[in-house]
Amino acid sequence: MVLSAQDESPAAHEALEKLCRIYWRPIYSFLRRQGIGPEEAEDITQGFFAQLLERRSLSAVRKEKGRLRSYLLGALKYFLADEQRRAMAIKRGKGQRLIPLEELRADERVDMESADPVTAEMIYERRWALTVLEHVLSRLKDEYRAAGNATLFDSLKQLLPDEPGSPSQADIAARLGMTENAIRQAFYRFRQRYQSLLREEIAHTVATPGDIEDELRHLIAVLEA
């Protein structure tokens, strides 16, 4: 997806815009951790992605071992330094936002403004990893919903690691009127599909298939840290 977003075709523009819509939160988080206010951070995020859309300047991704994550952080630092040197407002295109950003949840805004000693780079890496996982889970939820299994998804999701107050498989089986063995098999399929979608999503952000496992290990290490 990264490499296909570099030419002048409508499909390329759509691919790049999709990447912007998915991965704006790590950019915003980095800026907030740099001490930039909420509104200015949103403006800079908009300006940064607007420049990407205008210039389609993703050819340098290859120089970062094909990782969109690394390229965007480096490009953002350069963009931010350039904006600070020029000390001028970000253009917002006739007052319209080119990439509409979703409203931040209250808990998310607090997290992005955390006063802990974590560096802006670490905040960026953590938010990137969480964004990938959240997007994958959203895709999986859409698949279950389309198959008429929204309730099953909500129940199986509770069995994932780090879910607070997770019920047991027996509890879910009783709640849904299923056998515990059926829930066990359903969760196995759920987990397998989740892992498949995760690798697919990571593949959208690296240049070669050989980079997928390394990027996956990196994201896991970030979350564990």
VOPAGU-2260 file (C-alpha; in pm, 1 decimal, decimal comma):
REM VOPAGU-2260
SITE   aa  ch    i         X         Y         Z
SITE  MET   A    0       0,0       0,0       0,0
SITE  VAL   A    1     286,2     236,6      84,1
SITE  LEU   A    2     461,8     188,9    -247,0
SITE  SER   A    3     142,1     195,4    -452,5
SITE  ALA   A    4      59,1     532,7    -298,0
SITE  GLN   A    5     346,1     704,0    -480,7
SITE  ASP   A    6     221,1     748,5    -835,3
SITE  GLU   A    7     -34,6     993,0    -975,3
SITE  SER   A    8    -332,8     760,4   -1014,0
SITE  PRO   A    9    -661,7     804,0    -823,0
SITE  ALA   A   10    -599,6     464,8    -663,7
SITE  ALA   A   11    -263,4     583,9    -535,4
SITE  HIS   A   12    -417,1     898,6    -387,4
SITE  GLU   A   13    -685,9     687,3    -219,3
SITE  ALA   A   14    -422,5     452,2     -74,5
SITE  LEU   A   15    -221,0     740,4      69,3
SITE  GLU   A   16    -529,2     908,6     213,9
SITE  LYS   A   17    -629,0     578,7     377,5
SITE  LEU   A   18    -288,6     553,1     541,0
SITE  CYS   A   19    -325,4     908,2     670,6
SITE  ARG   A   20    -669,9     837,2     816,1
SITE  ILE   A   21    -547,8     526,0     995,7
SITE  TYR   A   22    -214,4     648,2    1131,0
SITE  TRP   A   23    -271,0    1009,6    1235,8
SITE  ARG   A   24    -287,2     932,5    1610,1
SITE  PRO   A   25      83,0     846,3    1651,6
SITE  ILE   A   26     171,6    1175,0    1479,8
SITE  TYR   A   27     -60,4    1375,0    1704,5
SITE  SER   A   28      67,8    1192,7    2016,1
SITE  PHE   A   29     428,5    1274,8    1930,0
SITE  LEU   A   30     346,9    1642,9    1885,6
SITE  ARG   A   31     154,9    1663,8    2212,9
SITE  ARG   A   32     444,3    1502,9    2399,0
SITE  GLN   A   33     668,7    1771,9    2249,5
SITE  GLY   A   34     466,2    2024,8    2446,8
SITE  ILE   A   35     255,5    2148,4    2156,0
SITE  GLY   A   36    -102,5    2246,8    2241,4
SITE  PRO   A   37    -401,8    2041,3    2119,3
SITE  GLU   A   38    -521,3    2278,0    1846,4
SITE  GLU   A   39    -172,4    2349,4    1713,8
SITE  ALA   A   40     -90,8    1977,4    1720,4
SITE  GLU   A   41    -402,2    1908,0    1513,0
SITE  ASP   A   42    -304,1    2180,1    1266,3
SITE  ILE   A   43      49,1    2045,4    1232,1
SITE  THR   A   44     -84,4    1692,0    1186,2
SITE  GLN   A   45    -314,6    1819,2     913,5
SITE  GLY   A   46     -35,2    2014,3     747,3
SITE  PHE   A   47     202,8    1720,0     761,3
SITE  PHE   A   48     -41,3    1482,6     592,4
SITE  ALA   A   49    -150,2    1752,0     346,8
SITE  GLN   A   50     212,6    1779,5     235,1
SITE  LEU   A   51     235,2    1402,3     194,6
SITE  LEU   A   52     -78,9    1404,8     -18,1
SITE  GLU   A   53      49,4    1694,5    -225,2
SITE  ARG   A   54     402,9    1571,6    -281,5
SITE  ARG   A   55     341,2    1195,1    -260,0
SITE  SER   A   56     687,0    1187,0    -106,6
SITE  LEU   A   57     697,2     824,6       2,3
SITE  SER   A   58     983,8     712,3    -220,2
SITE  ALA   A   59    1219,8     756,9      74,9
SITE  VAL   A   60    1042,0     478,0     260,8
SITE  ARG   A   61    1291,0     236,6     106,6
SITE  LYS   A   62    1572,1     420,0     285,5
SITE  GLU   A   63    1405,6     335,5     617,5
SITE  LYS   A   64    1411,9     -38,7     545,7
SITE  GLY   A   65    1065,8      -9,1     397,4
SITE  ARG   A   66     893,1      81,1     723,3
SITE  LEU   A   67     627,1     347,9     707,1
SITE  ARG   A   68     650,0     384,0    1085,1
SITE  SER   A   69    1015,7     491,6    1075,0
SITE  TYR   A   70     977,5     707,3     766,5
SITE  LEU   A   71     683,5     907,2     902,1
SITE  LEU   A   72     859,7     986,4    1229,2
SITE  GLY   A   73    1168,8    1112,0    1050,2
SITE  ALA   A   74     961,4    1310,6     801,9
SITE  LEU   A   75     755,7    1459,3    1084,4
SITE  LYS   A   76    1067,0    1579,7    1269,4
SITE  TYR   A   77    1191,1    1749,0     952,9
SITE  PHE   A   78     849,8    1900,3     883,4
SITE  LEU   A   79     819,6    2028,2    1240,5
SITE  ALA   A   80    1163,6    2185,8    1232,9
SITE  ASP   A   81    1082,0    2350,4     899,6
SITE  GLU   A   82     754,8    2487,5    1032,9
SITE  GLN   A   83     925,7    2621,9    1342,5
SITE  ARG   A   84    1190,8    2792,3    1132,1
SITE  ARG   A   85     931,9    2958,4     914,9
SITE  ALA   A   86     712,0    3035,0    1218,8
SITE  MET   A   87     399,4    3048,5    1010,2
SITE  ALA   A   88      54,5    2894,5    1040,1
SITE  ILE   A   89     -24,2    2565,4     869,5
SITE  LYS   A   90    -233,6    2607,9     556,8
SITE  ARG   A   91    -569,7    2440,1     596,9
SITE  GLY   A   92    -707,4    2464,9     244,6
SITE  LYS   A   93    -994,3    2715,9     257,4
SITE  GLY   A   94   -1070,4    2617,0     613,5
SITE  GLN   A   95   -1146,5    2255,5     520,8
SITE  ARG   A   96    -957,7    1968,3     672,1
SITE  LEU   A   97    -811,7    1743,9     404,7
SITE  ILE   A   98    -803,5    1439,2     631,0
SITE  PRO   A   99   -1090,3    1457,1     884,9
SITE  LEU   A  100    -954,1    1342,6    1218,9
SITE  GLU   A  101   -1180,8    1147,3    1447,5
SITE  GLU   A  102   -1279,1    1306,9    1777,2
SITE  LEU   A  103   -1046,7    1202,5    2056,2
SITE  ARG   A  104   -1201,5    1011,4    2342,2
SITE  ALA   A  105   -1157,4    1176,9    2680,2
SITE  ASP   A  106    -937,5     896,2    2810,5
SITE  GLU   A  107    -729,7     904,2    2492,5
SITE  ARG   A  108    -667,6    1278,3    2523,0
SITE  VAL   A  109    -552,4    1230,1    2882,4
SITE  ASP   A  110    -318,2     951,2    2773,5
SITE  MET   A  111    -167,3    1168,3    2500,8
SITE  GLU   A  112    -105,0    1448,7    2749,8
SITE  SER   A  113      54,6    1223,6    3008,7
SITE  ALA   A  114     315,1    1384,1    3233,5
SITE  ASP   A  115     524,9    1067,5    3271,5
SITE  PRO   A  116     891,8    1073,3    3170,3
SITE  VAL   A  117     836,0     872,3    2852,5
SITE  THR   A  118     996,5    1037,7    2551,1
SITE  ALA   A  119     800,2    1164,5    2253,5
SITE  GLU   A  120     956,4     891,0    2038,6
SITE  MET   A  121     839,0     621,3    2282,4
SITE  ILE   A  122     490,8     775,7    2289,0
SITE  TYR   A  123     489,2     765,6    1908,3
SITE  GLU   A  124     598,8     400,8    1898,4
SITE  ARG   A  125     341,5     296,2    2159,1
SITE  ARG   A  126      58,0     481,1    1987,6
SITE  TRP   A  127     161,3     335,1    1651,9
SITE  ALA   A  128     146,2     -18,6    1791,9
SITE  LEU   A  129    -191,2      44,6    1956,1
SITE  THR   A  130    -326,9     199,2    1636,7
SITE  VAL   A  131    -232,2    -110,1    1439,0
SITE  LEU   A  132    -401,3    -340,2    1690,6
SITE  GLU   A  133    -712,6    -122,6    1717,9
SITE  HIS   A  134    -749,1    -111,5    1339,6
SITE  VAL   A  135    -709,5    -488,7    1310,8
SITE  LEU   A  136    -967,7    -546,9    1583,1
SITE  SER   A  137   -1205,9    -309,2    1406,1
SITE  ARG   A  138   -1168,4    -503,6    1081,2
SITE  LEU   A  139   -1233,0    -830,5    1264,0
SITE  LYS   A  140   -1541,3    -684,5    1428,7
SITE  ASP   A  141   -1676,0    -578,6    1087,9
SITE  GLU   A  142   -1630,2    -933,9     959,9
SITE  TYR   A  143   -1819,8   -1084,4    1252,8
SITE  ARG   A  144   -2092,5    -823,5    1226,1
SITE  ALA   A  145   -2135,9    -889,4     853,4
SITE  ALA   A  146   -2180,2   -1259,2     933,9
SITE  GLY   A  147   -2442,6   -1178,7    1198,7
SITE  ASN   A  148   -2207,5   -1270,3    1485,0
SITE  ALA   A  149   -2163,8    -934,6    1657,5
SITE  THR   A  150   -2258,0   -1076,9    1998,7
SITE  LEU   A  151   -2009,9   -1361,9    1959,9
SITE  PHE   A  152   -1735,9   -1112,1    1869,4
SITE  ASP   A  153   -1802,6    -901,0    2178,8
SITE  SER   A  154   -1779,5   -1212,6    2394,4
SITE  LEU   A  155   -1467,4   -1359,1    2234,0
SITE  LYS   A  156   -1292,0   -1021,6    2246,4
SITE  GLN   A  157   -1308,6   -1043,4    2624,8
SITE  LEU   A  158   -1081,7   -1349,1    2612,2
SITE  LEU   A  159    -792,9   -1151,2    2460,8
SITE  PRO   A  160    -498,2   -1068,9    2690,5
SITE  ASP   A  161    -517,6    -750,8    2900,0
SITE  GLU   A  162    -896,2    -725,7    2877,3
SITE  PRO   A  163   -1007,9    -606,3    3224,2
SITE  GLY   A  164   -1234,6    -837,4    3419,3
SITE  SER   A  165   -1215,6   -1110,2    3156,5
SITE  PRO   A  166   -1476,8   -1385,2    3201,3
SITE  SER   A  167   -1386,8   -1749,5    3161,5
SITE  GLN   A  168   -1476,0   -1954,0    2855,0
SITE  ALA   A  169   -1726,5   -2138,5    3072,6
SITE  ASP   A  170   -1894,0   -1807,6    3167,0
SITE  ILE   A  171   -1923,9   -1706,1    2801,1
SITE  ALA   A  172   -2055,2   -2049,9    2702,7
SITE  ALA   A  173   -2328,1   -2029,6    2966,1
SITE  ARG   A  174   -2419,0   -1675,3    2864,3
SITE  LEU   A  175   -2450,5   -1763,2    2495,3
SITE  GLY   A  176   -2610,5   -2103,3    2545,3
SITE  MET   A  177   -2314,9   -2283,6    2386,9
SITE  THR   A  178   -2091,5   -2565,0    2506,2
SITE  GLU   A  179   -1753,1   -2477,1    2649,7
SITE  ASN   A  180   -1587,2   -2680,5    2373,4
SITE  ALA   A  181   -1773,9   -2479,0    2107,8
SITE  ILE   A  182   -1649,8   -2154,9    2266,4
SITE  ARG   A  183   -1296,3   -2292,1    2278,5
SITE  GLN   A  184   -1307,4   -2371,1    1906,0
SITE  ALA   A  185   -1470,7   -2037,2    1825,0
SITE  PHE   A  186   -1198,0   -1850,1    2013,9
SITE  TYR   A  187    -929,4   -2050,1    1836,1
SITE  ARG   A  188   -1072,8   -1939,6    1498,8
SITE  PHE   A  189   -1110,1   -1584,4    1632,5
SITE  ARG   A  190    -744,2   -1572,1    1736,6
SITE  GLN   A  191    -621,0   -1724,6    1412,2
SITE  ARG   A  192    -812,4   -1467,7    1206,6
SITE  TYR   A  193    -690,4   -1187,1    1432,3
SITE  GLN   A  194    -329,0   -1290,6    1376,7
SITE  SER   A  195    -384,5   -1318,5    1002,1
SITE  LEU   A  196    -534,5    -968,9     983,3
SITE  LEU   A  197    -250,9    -832,5    1197,0
SITE  ARG   A  198      11,4    -959,6     955,6
SITE  GLU   A  199    -194,4    -829,3     664,9
SITE  GLU   A  200    -212,8    -484,2     822,5
SITE  ILE   A  201     159,6    -478,3     893,2
SITE  ALA   A  202     221,2    -579,9     532,1
SITE  HIS   A  203      50,9    -254,2     428,7
SITE  THR   A  204     319,9     -54,9     609,5
SITE  VAL   A  205     638,1    -231,2     494,5
SITE  ALA   A  206     795,6    -260,9     152,8
SITE  THR   A  207     872,7    -632,4     139,0
SITE  PRO   A  208     718,1    -949,9     288,0
SITE  GLY   A  209    1048,4   -1018,1     458,7
SITE  ASP   A  210     996,5    -714,1     680,8
SITE  ILE   A  211     663,8    -831,5     826,1
SITE  GLU   A  212     795,9   -1056,6    1103,1
SITE  ASP   A  213    1061,0    -804,4    1211,6
SITE  GLU   A  214     799,2    -529,9    1231,0
SITE  LEU   A  215     563,8    -759,5    1423,1
SITE  ARG   A  216     836,7    -839,2    1675,9
SITE  HIS   A  217     909,6    -467,9    1711,5
SITE  LEU   A  218     544,3    -384,5    1782,9
SITE  ILE   A  219     520,6    -663,8    2040,6
SITE  ALA   A  220     837,4    -541,0    2212,6
SITE  VAL   A  221     698,6    -185,3    2225,4
SITE  LEU   A  222     374,0    -302,6    2386,2
SITE  GLU   A  223     551,6    -527,1    2635,1
SITE  ALA   A  224     780,0    -238,8    2734,2
